[in-house]
């Protein structure tokens, strides 16, 4: 039976790749992003424009998108902001607050709005990062927000015991985010940059379409983990 999927951040990168993959599999795919992915909408994506930096102002639009939906097999919380790689002392509080708004608090109201409208949700996957654990110098708001996302998934798992929650690190993916990171000059302060530059263009950093397929194949396996867990695709058998 075809799945029903909801994905945030579908206009580009991994979110676009996942939406495209599921549409080709015959799934009913719902999504949100700031811009409209016309190619996906033409292929059947049911879409709403949301600016996740604007707080819960988009909740009414999300409720409308979910009208008549009786279940989601999978909710994928993918949309995120990286921010600039620099020392924490050089980051403004306003920039850090926006990163937290998009990467954490938006996922709070999105989950709550979906559960308010949709009677059954089998699985929620929050796209996390190894940066949530590593605390590498320069990753600042991204690391802070992804660590908070991990805990958000754990907290929700206690409140919604009939739904399986996971914070899931997808590994390196060749997207615009990596274009930015690998385009930065070498800087010994920010040691992960050298690793990213070496991985660019190799199997260690697949393109978004390959990564989408690998992740889609991995998502059902996450149900074997305790709800609320953190998992990394690079450490899965």
N, C-alpha and C positions, 0 to 999 in steps of 0.2 A: 504494500500500500504506500502511495506517495506521502512524503512527509510534509508537514507545515512548519516553516522556519521563519524566525524573525531575526534580522541582523541590523546592527547600527553601523553607521559609517560606510555606506555602500557605494559612494560616488567614486572611490578610487582605492588603490592598494589592496590589502588583504580582503577588506569588506566587499569590494567589487568582485574580486576573484571568487570568494565564497558564494555570493549571490549568483554569479554566472554559473558556477559549478552546480549548485542546487537546482537552478532553473533547467539546466540541461538534463538533470536527473528526473525531471518531471515534478519536482516539489512545488508546492504553493509557497512563494517567497514574499515576505513583507520586509520592508526596510525603511530606514530613515538616514538622512544626511543633509548637509547644508545645501549642496547643489543637487540638481536632478540628473541622474545617470540615464540619459535618454535611450541608450542602447539596451539597458536592462528593463526599463519601462516598456519598451517596444517588445521585449521578449516575455513580458508577463509579470514583471515585478510590480507589486502594489506598494507605492512609495508615498512618503510624506516628508516635506522639508522641515527640518528642525535645526536650530542653532543651540547646541548643547551648552554653550557658554552663557546662555541667557537665563539660567535657572530653570525652574519648573514651568515656565511660561508656555512650553510646548506640550504640556500634558493633555490639554483639550484636543489638540490635533492628533496625538497618539491614541486617545480614546476613540476618536472617530475612525482611525485606521483599523482599530481592533474590533469595530462593530461587526457582529455576526460571526466572529471567529470563536469556535467552541474549544479549540485546543492549539497549543504549540508543542510540537515534538522537541523543538530546540530554540532557545533564545540565546543569541551570540552577541555579547556586549563587546564590540570591537572598536568603536570610535575612540580616538585618543589624541592627545597633543603631546609632542616630544618636548618642545621648548629648545632654547639654545644651550649648547654645551659650553659651560663657563663655570667659574667658581660660585659657590652659593652666595658669597658676600657681594657678588656682582648682580644677583637676581633681585628684582624688585618684588615686594610683597604682592603687588597687583598681578604680576605675571604668574607667580606661584599660586595665587588664589584662582586665576583662570584655569591653570592646569588641573588643580584639584576639582574645580567645578565640572570640567569636561570628563576627567578620568575617574572621578569617584562619585560626586554628588549627582551628576546626571544619571548614573547607573542606579542610584537609589530610587529616584522618582520614576525612572523608566520601568524598573522591576515592579514597583508598587502599582503603577498605572496598569501595566499588563495584567498583574494578578487581580486587580480590581475589575477588569473587563473580561478576561479570558478564564473560563472555568477550570481548565486543566493545562498545566505546563509540566512537561516531563523532565526537562533538563535546561539548566541555565549555565552557560560557559562565559566567564569573564576573561577576556584575553589579557593576560598578565605579561610578565617579562622576567627574565633572569635578573634584570636590573632591580627588581623588587627585593632581591636578597643580597645582591653583590655590594650595593652602596658605593659604586664607583664614582670617583671624583668627577664632577662636571655634569652628572646626570640629574642631580637636584630634584626639581619638581616631578620629573618623570619617575624616579626611584621612589620618592615619597608617596606619590599617588598610586603607583602600582602596588606598593606594600599595603597601602590602605585598601585597595581593591581586593587584595587577598583576604584581608580581614572582613571586608564587607560580604564576600561570598560565604565565609564561615558563619558570620552572624545571621545572614539570611537562611542558611541551612537549618538553623535551630527554629526559625519562625515559620518556615514552610517545609515541614517534614515530608510532604508528599512529592516534593520536587528535588531533583538532584542538582547540587551546585558544585562547580569547580572553578578555581582560578587556574588558568592554563597558559603556560609560557610556550609560544609557538616556534621558538628558535629564530634564527636569522632569516629574513625574507627580503628579497631585492625589490624594495619599493622606494618611493620618493624620500622616505625617512632615511634610508640607507644612502641614497644619492647625496643627501645633505651631509650625513656623517662621514662618508668616505671621501667627500670633497673638501673636508676641513684639512688645513695643514697639519702635519705631524706635530704633536705636542706631548712631551714626556709627562706632563701633568695628567693627561687624560689617556691612560694606557690602553683602554679597550679600542681606541681608534686604529691602532696598528693591526689588531686582530681582525677588525671589520674590513680594513683595506685589503688584507690578505685573502679574506673569504669572498670578496666581491668577484662575481663572474665564475665562481666555482660551485660544486654541488653543495658545499656548506652553506650557501646562501641562494636557495632556489627562487625562481621568479614567483610572482603572486599566484599564477594559475597552478603551478606545480605544488606550491605550499597549500593552496586551498584544497586540492585533492588529498594531500597527506593529512591535513587537519580534519577534513570531513571523515576520513577513514578512522582517525584517532578518536573523534568525539564519542562514539558509542562505547569505546573501551574505557572512557573515564567513568562510566557508570559502575565499574568494578572497584573504584576507589571510594572511601568514605565520603559522603556528602560534606562539602565545605573544605575539601582538601585543596592543596596546591600541587600541580603536576607540571612537568616539563617534558615536551615531546622528545627531547634529546635523551631522556632517561627512561623512556618507555620501551619495552621489548616488542 
